[in-house]
């Protein structure tokens, strides 16, 4: 299988990972030339293209003039390995996205997960965005660096994480306690719901705690990627 990777940061990360097999270029600015030089040094074919061709390849016009064909990959997380690490006392930080279907939101969550040092991002196979070129582009390299796990049964996966000693904290606007009241320093899975529907019932039932973010204004909720940033960095702050 082949991945399509678009955008400066995402293509650079794929080149550094040694996954790129072809580079397609439509502009010649400094940042693109640097990537072309990397491809030439690795003897990767570089092909001229126009912006329309790149848009068709990437499925988005936000390709920044460069698209790569790459061997399927990125870092794939292994559930058994995560469970073993938790059982051995590793203070894991996991981000679980329950049905995030917008690839831009998925990409933004991966970018933040990379910055926060998340050990893995976990999503269900159904009702979730896959790692599309748009998601990889928004992730700005996070899709290459953060281990990613797509699971068939999210509820059962959460059960296994809890059995391994990982606390599961779901974000829900109607929760009676604030995220800031919780101790987030141990092994932790932060669970965020879909853009419109929030957490599914079985997901809620597998949360040790439900928590909310304080909302002082008129809006009822934040974008899921913004929520991920707030929650992850509260965990990072406490762990520091």
Residue pairs with C-beta under 8 A, 6 or more apart in sequence:
1 72
2 21
2 69
2 70
2 71
2 72
3 14
3 19
3 69
3 70
3 71
3 72
3 73
3 74
3 131
3 133
3 136
4 57
4 58
4 59
4 67
4 68
4 69
4 70
4 133
5 11
5 14
5 20
5 67
5 68
5 69
5 70
5 133
5 136
5 137
6 54
6 57
6 58
6 60
6 62
6 63
6 64
6 66
6 67
6 68
6 133
6 134
6 136
6 137
7 62
7 63
7 64
7 66
7 136
7 137
7 140
8 31
8 32
8 35
8 64
8 66
9 137
9 140
9 141
10 136
10 137
10 139
10 140
10 141
10 143
10 144
11 20
11 23
11 35
11 66
11 67
11 68
12 35
12 38
12 141
13 141
13 143
13 144
13 145
14 20
14 68
14 70
14 144
15 35
15 38
15 39
15 42
15 44
15 68
16 144
17 73
17 74
17 144
18 42
19 70
19 71
19 73
19 144
20 39
20 42
20 44
20 68
20 69
20 70
21 44
21 45
21 68
21 69
21 70
21 71
22 44
22 45
22 46
22 47
22 68
22 69
23 35
23 36
23 39
23 44
23 45
23 46
23 47
23 66
23 67
23 68
24 46
24 47
24 48
24 49
24 53
24 54
24 57
24 66
24 67
24 68
24 69
25 32
25 36
25 46
25 47
25 48
25 49
25 65
25 66
26 48
26 49
26 50
26 51
26 53
26 54
26 63
26 65
26 66
27 51
27 64
27 65
27 66
29 65
31 64
32 64
32 65
32 66
35 66
36 46
39 45
39 46
40 46
49 57
49 67
51 61
51 63
51 65
54 63
54 65
54 66
54 67
55 61
55 63
57 63
57 67
57 133
58 67
58 133
58 134
58 137
59 132
59 133
59 134
60 133
60 134
60 137
62 134
62 137
63 133
63 137
64 137
67 133
74 131
74 143
74 144
74 148
75 144
75 145
75 146
75 147
75 148
76 147
76 148
76 149
77 119
77 120
77 121
77 122
77 147
77 148
77 149
78 149
79 149
79 151
79 157
79 160
82 92
82 94
82 119
82 120
82 149
82 161
82 164
83 160
83 161
83 163
83 164
85 92
85 119
86 92
86 161
86 164
86 165
86 166
86 187
87 164
87 165
90 187
91 185
91 186
91 187
91 188
91 239
92 119
92 120
92 166
92 187
92 188
92 189
93 116
93 117
93 118
93 119
93 188
93 190
93 232
93 235
93 236
93 239
94 118
94 119
94 120
94 121
94 122
94 161
94 166
94 188
94 189
94 190
95 109
95 113
95 118
95 120
95 121
95 122
95 189
95 190
95 192
95 228
95 232
96 121
96 122
96 123
96 154
96 158
96 168
96 189
96 190
96 191
96 192
97 106
97 109
97 121
97 122
97 123
97 128
97 192
97 224
97 228
98 123
98 124
98 154
98 191
98 192
98 193
98 194
98 199
98 200
98 203
99 124
99 127
99 128
99 193
99 194
99 197
99 200
100 106
100 109
100 123
100 128
100 129
100 192
100 194
100 195
100 224
101 127
101 128
101 129
101 194
101 195
102 129
102 195
103 129
103 130
103 132
103 134
103 135
103 138
104 134
104 135
104 138
104 225
105 129
105 195
105 223
105 224
105 225
106 123
106 128
106 129
106 131
106 135
106 138
106 139
107 134
107 135
107 136
107 137
107 138
107 139
107 140
107 142
107 143
108 138
108 139
108 225
108 228
109 121
109 192
109 224
109 225
109 228
110 121
110 135
110 138
110 139
110 142
110 143
110 146
110 148
111 138
111 139
111 140
111 141
111 142
112 142
112 225
112 228
112 229
112 232
113 121
113 142
113 146
113 228
113 232
114 139
114 141
114 142
114 145
114 146
115 142
116 229
116 232
116 233
116 235
116 236
117 236
118 146
118 232
119 147
120 146
120 147
120 148
120 149
121 146
121 147
121 148
121 149
122 149
122 150
122 151
122 154
122 157
122 189
123 129
123 148
123 149
123 150
123 151
123 154
124 150
124 151
124 152
124 153
124 154
125 150
125 151
125 152
127 194
128 150
129 135
130 150
131 143
131 148
135 143
136 143
136 144
151 157
154 200
154 202
154 203
155 202
155 203
155 205
155 206
158 168
158 189
158 191
158 203
158 206
158 207
159 206
161 168
161 189
162 168
162 206
162 208
164 187
165 187
166 187
166 188
166 189
167 186
167 187
167 188
167 189
167 208
167 209
168 189
168 191
168 206
168 207
168 208
168 209
169 179
169 182
169 184
169 188
169 189
169 190
169 191
169 207
169 208
169 209
169 210
169 211
170 191
170 192
170 193
170 199
170 203
170 204
170 207
170 209
170 210
170 211
171 179
171 190
171 191
171 192
171 193
171 199
171 210
171 211
171 212
171 213
171 227
171 231
172 193
172 198
172 199
172 204
172 210
172 211
172 212
173 198
173 212
173 213
173 215
173 220
173 221
174 212
175 210
175 211
175 212
176 210
176 212
177 209
177 210
177 211
177 212
178 211
178 212
178 213
178 214
179 211
179 212
179 213
179 230
179 231
179 234
180 214
180 234
181 211
182 209
182 211
183 238
184 234
184 235
184 238
184 239
185 235
185 238
185 239
188 235
190 228
190 231
190 232
190 235
191 199
191 203
191 207
192 199
192 224
192 227
192 228
192 231
193 199
193 200
193 203
193 224
194 200
194 224
195 223
195 224
199 207
204 210
213 222
213 227
213 230
213 231
215 221
221 227
222 230
